[in-house]
Amino acid sequence: MTALDILLTFTVPQTVGNGPLSMLWLLPLTVSIAVVYKATKVQRIEPWPFVKDCALLFASVMVFMLVAALVLFAVAYLITA
Protein backbone atom coordinates (compact mmCIF):
# COMPACT_ATOMS: atom_id res chain seq x y z
CA MET A 1 0.00 0.00 0.00
CA THR A 2 1.48 3.30 -1.03
CA ALA A 3 1.17 6.65 0.64
CA LEU A 4 -1.21 7.76 -2.11
CA ASP A 5 -3.55 4.86 -1.34
CA ILE A 6 -3.62 5.84 2.31
CA LEU A 7 -4.21 9.48 1.43
CA LEU A 8 -7.11 8.60 -0.87
CA THR A 9 -8.98 6.89 1.98
CA PHE A 10 -9.54 10.29 3.63
CA THR A 11 -12.46 11.35 1.47
CA VAL A 12 -14.99 12.05 4.23
CA PRO A 13 -14.28 14.52 7.04
CA GLN A 14 -14.05 13.06 10.52
CA THR A 15 -16.75 14.11 12.93
CA VAL A 16 -15.42 15.69 16.09
CA GLY A 17 -17.85 16.18 18.94
CA ASN A 18 -18.11 19.42 20.86
CA GLY A 19 -19.46 18.05 24.13
CA PRO A 20 -17.72 18.19 27.50
CA LEU A 21 -16.17 14.74 27.11
CA SER A 22 -14.79 15.63 23.69
CA MET A 23 -13.03 18.63 25.21
CA LEU A 24 -10.98 16.27 27.40
CA TRP A 25 -8.86 15.58 24.31
CA LEU A 26 -7.40 19.06 24.89
CA LEU A 27 -5.55 17.82 27.98
CA PRO A 28 -3.01 15.49 26.31
CA LEU A 29 -2.61 18.01 23.50
CA THR A 30 -1.85 20.77 25.99
CA VAL A 31 0.60 18.56 27.89
CA SER A 32 2.48 17.70 24.71
CA ILE A 33 2.61 21.36 23.67
CA ALA A 34 3.95 22.36 27.09
CA VAL A 35 6.63 19.64 27.07
CA VAL A 36 7.82 20.36 23.54
CA TYR A 37 7.82 24.13 24.08
CA LYS A 38 9.81 23.86 27.31
CA ALA A 39 12.20 21.34 25.76
CA THR A 40 13.05 23.79 23.00
CA LYS A 41 13.57 26.71 25.39
CA VAL A 42 15.90 25.25 28.04
CA GLN A 43 19.65 24.81 27.69
CA ARG A 44 19.85 21.66 29.79
CA ILE A 45 16.96 19.44 30.86
CA GLU A 46 17.04 18.50 34.53
CA PRO A 47 14.14 16.28 35.66
CA TRP A 48 12.57 18.18 38.56
CA PRO A 49 12.80 21.77 37.23
CA PHE A 50 11.69 20.60 33.79
CA VAL A 51 8.61 18.83 35.16
CA LYS A 52 7.81 21.83 37.38
CA ASP A 53 8.11 24.27 34.47
CA CYS A 54 6.01 22.04 32.20
CA ALA A 55 3.32 21.72 34.87
CA LEU A 56 3.27 25.49 35.37
CA LEU A 57 3.03 26.11 31.63
CA PHE A 58 0.28 23.47 31.31
CA ALA A 59 -1.70 25.06 34.14
CA SER A 60 -1.34 28.57 32.74
CA VAL A 61 -2.46 27.47 29.27
CA MET A 62 -5.46 25.65 30.75
CA VAL A 63 -6.44 28.69 32.84
CA PHE A 64 -6.14 30.94 29.80
CA MET A 65 -8.30 28.58 27.72
CA LEU A 66 -10.89 28.43 30.50
CA VAL A 67 -11.03 32.23 30.80
CA ALA A 68 -11.22 32.61 27.02
CA ALA A 69 -14.06 30.06 26.86
CA LEU A 70 -15.98 31.85 29.61
CA VAL A 71 -15.56 35.23 27.90
CA LEU A 72 -16.70 33.81 24.56
CA PHE A 73 -19.65 32.11 26.26
CA ALA A 74 -20.65 35.39 27.92
CA VAL A 75 -20.37 37.33 24.65
CA ALA A 76 -22.44 34.72 22.82
CA TYR A 77 -25.03 34.81 25.60
CA LEU A 78 -25.26 38.61 25.46
CA ILE A 79 -25.59 38.63 21.69
CA THR A 80 -28.28 35.96 21.54
CA ALA A 81 -30.25 37.03 24.62
N, C-alpha and C positions, 0 to 999 in steps of 0.2 A: 504494500500500500504506500503510495507516494504522498508527499505533503499536499499536493493538489487534490488528491482524493479526500484527504481529511478536511481540507478547507472547503470543499464543495458540499460536505455534509451540513454545514452551518447555513442553511437556507431559511430557517425560521427563527425569529428572535426568541431568546429565552425569556420566560416570564419571571419577573422578580417581584416578590410580594412587598407590600409597604406596611405590613402590620408590625406590632411590637416585637414579635419573635423574629421577624426578618431583619429588624434593626440590630439584633445581637451579632450579626455577621460583621458589624462595624468594629467590634472589639478585637478580633484577631488581626484585622486590617490595620487598626490603629497601633496595636502592639508592634507589628512588623515595621510600620513606618517609623515609629519611635526608635526601634533598635537600629534600623539601617541608617537613619539620620544621625543618631549619636555615634555610630561606628565610623561614619565618614568625618565627623567633626573632632574626634579626640586624637591626640598624638599616640597614646599608648593605652590599651584597654586593660584595666585592672578590674577584677570581678565585682567587688562590692561597690565602688564608686560608679561603675558603668551601670549596674543594675539599679542603683539609686537614681541616677540621672535619667535612665530610661523610664522608670516608674513615674518620676516627676513630670517628664515630658508627656507620657501617656495620660496622666491625670489632668494636666493642663489642657491637652487637646480635647479630652472628653468633656471637661467643664466648658470649654469654648463652644463645642458642638451643642451641648445642652442649652447654653444661654442663647446661641443663635437659633436653635429650634424653638425655644420659648418666644423669642422676639418675633420670629416669622409666624408662629401660631397666633400671637396676639394681633399682629398686623392683619392676617387673614381674617381673624374674628371681627376686627373693627371694620374691615372693608365689606364683609358679607352680612354684618348685623344691621 
